[in-house]
Amino acid sequence: MERSGRNAVATLAKLYRLALLVLSTPVVLGEYFARETGAAYGVGFTKKCELAGRMLLNNTRIPTGSSFVEHLIIATQILNLPPERDGVVVECGCYMGGSTANLSLAAGACDRKLVVFDSFEGMPEPTDVDRAHVLIGSKEVHTYDEGSWRGSLGTVRRNVTAYGDVSACEFRKGYFEETMADFDEPVALAFLDVGLRRSAETCLEHLWPLLDREGYLFTHDVKHMEIASLFFDAEWWREHLDCDAPGVVGAGSGVGLHPKTNGFGSLLGYTVKEPELRSFTRVEEDGAETYRVGASDDD
Ligand SMILES: C[S@@+](CC[C@H](N)C(=O)[O-])C[C@H]1O[C@@H](n2cnc3c(N)ncnc32)[C@H](O)[C@@H]1O
């Protein structure tokens, strides 16, 4: 096929995917646009449209490893946090600040602080477990070199100042292993986009105990088997955090946000700390026995 023909096909495919994204918005972003989301902060439909528009534009302005739709899913849970609930929003792994700019807009709209952890020097050297990651869902193997995904603190600050809400941000520069040790603020929600299992382990070890008991923890590495499996690793959770493994929604394929060849997917997954979600109660309904998620009221 000639070059112009190939370009036309590529443009059509792009337009088709965009149309699918627009058509699927009521499902994918149903909770974001729900009346209750943001109501406690006076963030209504018009403000949410403005926020979504800025986030979309930011995705084209700042080189970013994640998508604005993924940011909107996280923003939904930030807007849903009850104002009286204590805690900051934490981002681990910000690269050039594309995700930071968007999350700062949501955090700023709710008067919450966004604490951003990164080396600002890129990835640390991968250890043996992180030499290569398997992404079964997309039949890929991912590798990282030391220093890749580098965004300097100056670049990130400039990007967030230009396109986000820098007044909501606090930057913690250094490897997680060093910077998290003395961090002890209550965490209302966390977003991990760290690429390496070792880095994810460090973040979980420090942040899980600080996370609110109903708090959401998002991960942008959920297609990596090495990282998704960590959330189901009963032994690791018992040894390091003395609790059951929480599991993760979206393991292997991500939550269904973007049209793909075989349905919808993304790189985003999440877990909720709520321990009740991991138990069930036997109840009687219309004379028949059935089960409900959560512990019984007597527990
Ligand atoms: C994939 S990039 C993040 C992409 C970004 N969230 C976005 O959407 O554009 C991964 C980031 O994690 C950081 N990182 C990974 N492991 C780290 C560690 N142990 N300590 C500090 N930063 C780390 C890297 O510096 C890099 O900025």
The ligand as a Gaussian input file, in Angstrom:
#p B3LYP/6-31G(d) Opt

LIG

0 1
 C        6.403000       4.926000      34.238000
 S        7.106000       6.308000      34.996000
 C        5.716000       7.180000      35.646000
 C        4.805000       7.725000      34.573000
 C        3.871000       8.836000      35.019000
 N        3.017000       8.447000      36.108000
 C        3.031000       9.274000      33.840000
 O        1.838000       8.947000      33.803000
 O        3.570000       9.909000      32.956000
 C        7.815000       5.591000      36.425000
 C        8.404000       6.590000      37.413000
 O        8.711000       5.898000      38.618000
 C        9.919000       6.428000      39.165000
 N       10.504000       5.383000      40.034000
 C       10.471000       4.038000      39.839000
 N       11.058000       3.397000      40.880000
 C       11.463000       4.373000      41.750000
 C       12.110000       4.344000      43.033000
 N       12.471000       3.195000      43.613000
 N       12.308000       5.517000      43.652000
 C       11.953000       6.705000      43.064000
 N       11.350000       6.786000      41.861000
 C       11.104000       5.629000      41.207000
 C       10.766000       6.817000      37.956000
 O       11.672000       7.834000      38.259000
 C        9.667000       7.285000      36.950000
 O        9.482000       8.676000      37.024000

